[in-house]
């Protein structure tokens, strides 16, 4: 397919990114775009350089183990249903708290959300045109707030998000296993 790959990152990292490409070869990026204060602002900035039609996939760089199958599943579903968000079942027990008390939530009804999140591009751009709200935690919440249904697809438990030192240890274990398999 005809892909246009936009990398959104903090402007102070542009030179570092170019240096990495010079040392290791092209990453296949068509355009660099400056990120924003919050994730919402970064995605909004990235959307401004895209055409109006087609499907867009928004992926977090902190999820480096996304499988080709997950990407294909998301794009395929978004082409027919206008949205696709990969999810995995929750493994832990979950409790909701107000600070003083808590109660258990039904784990069988909850899913952990992943990326890439794929959408009809025109609809996502219009949704982002409504402006920022602090409760927007991902693109699906922006899309849903604009009145669009969010379609869930199977994610992948190995598509982990690396945001803590502990996550990095898990990622390193994945890499060791991948190297053994090669």
ABEGO torsion letter per residue (X at the ends): XBBBBBBBBBAAAAAAAAAAAAAAEBAGBABBBBBBABAAAAAAAAAAABBABEBBBBBBAABAABBAAAAAAAAAAAAAAGBBBBBBBBABBBBBBAGABBBBBBAAABBBBBOBBBBBAAAAAAAAAAEBBAABABAAAAAAAAGBBBBBBBBBAABBBBABAAAAAAAAAAAAAAAAAX
